[in-house]
Structures are given as C-alpha cells and as structure tokens.
Amino acid sequence: MNLIRLGAALFALLAMSALAAETGSVIRAHGIKAEPFRDAKTIATLSVGDKVEIVKKDGGWLQIKSPKGKGWVHMLNVRKEGVRKDAGDMGGLLGLASGRAGTGKVVATTGIRGLDEVELKSAKYNETELNLVESYAVNRADAQLFAIRGQLVTRKFDYLPSPEVSPE
C-alpha cells in the first residue's frame, strides 16, 4: 500500500513539474543556437552571468528565452537556479525529485541527467531491448584483450570520500 502511495506521489510531482518553469544563469559564454545541434546556426551569444528562462529540455540541450533571443544552448553551459517562486511549496518537493535539493549539488555520473518526464511516462518494458543491452556484456578476459589491443593502461585512483552529512 505504501508503495502505491509513493508511486502516486512521484507521479503527481512529475506532472506538476511542467507547471514550474526554471530559470538559470550562464556559466560559460555560449551561442544561442537555432536548433539543438552544435553545428546549428548561432542566433546570438550569451555572456557569463546572463539570466535565462528554461523553456524545455531535449537531450543535452536546453531551449531558453533571454533578452538576447530564444533558442538552444548546451545544458552544461547553464546553471539552473531552481523553481519559480510562484510554484508554491511544491518547489522543495520538486527539487528533491529532480536531485537539486539542498546545496544544489547534483548527483550524476555524466553531464546529462537522464530521462525527461515524457520519456518516463511513456516507458514500457521491452524484453527485446533488454536482451540487446545484456548482449553487450563481456567477460573479464575479453575486456582485458580489448584493453591490450587499444593500448589502454591501468590507472589506480582512490574512491571519492563519502559526503559529510550535516544535521538539519
């Protein structure tokens, strides 16, 4: 029963996120592109510190509006500032759901955050695709042979330290 309630709450949060527009500031000077592609026509150039309204996300690109124009920028060039104040108390919950709660640090293993709301809602189990992904797995010997052929070298590094949790 608790799992059903949790699922309903997550669904409600995702549905409400469409109502809460985000803003951000530019952290690297970047051209506003006409389309979400690196080789698309540049409409204008954003400077560090410029404020933008984030309209939507498409893969690693953000569609933005700014006084300099409307278009697309790579998401790694914009620091999201959170949810609009008119989103009410849901802003904190949306922040938790998006991974941007608290310090604003995002836990991610890549520069791209993953699936968007539409993709999550339309996701369906696909055994064929799962089997395809699992077919890419290799054993240790094959991985070592690949590394040798590619002249890769072993590099040892320490794990990142555990984050300090501060009492709230």
KALINQUI-V669852 format. One record per backbone hydrogen bond with DSSP energy under -1.0 kcal/mol. NH is the residue of the N-H (numbers start at 1). CO is the residue of the C=O. If there is no record, write none. Layout:
NH/CO + NH/CO
//
This chain:
5/1 + 6/2 + 7/3 + 8/4 + 9/5 + 10/6 + 11/7 + 12/8 + 13/9 + 14/10 + 15/11 + 16/12 + 17/13 + 19/16 + 23/82 + 24/52 + 25/79 + 26/50 + 27/77 + 28/77 + 30/46 + 32/44 + 33/72 + 34/41 + 37/35 + 40/37 + 43/32 + 46/30 + 49/26 + 50/47 + 52/24 + 53/65 + 54/22 + 55/63 + 56/63 + 58/61 + 61/58 + 62/73 + 63/56 + 64/71 + 65/53 + 66/69 + 69/66 + 71/64 + 72/33 + 73/62 + 75/60 + 77/74 + 78/75 + 79/25 + 81/23 + 84/21 + 87/84 + 88/85 + 91/88 + 94/90 + 95/91 + 96/92 + 97/93 + 98/94 + 100/95 + 104/101 + 120/116 + 121/117 + 122/118 + 130/126 + 131/127 + 132/128 + 133/129 + 134/130 + 135/131 + 136/133 + 137/134 + 143/139 + 144/140 + 145/141 + 146/142 + 147/143 + 148/144 + 149/145 + 150/146 + 151/148 + 152/147
//
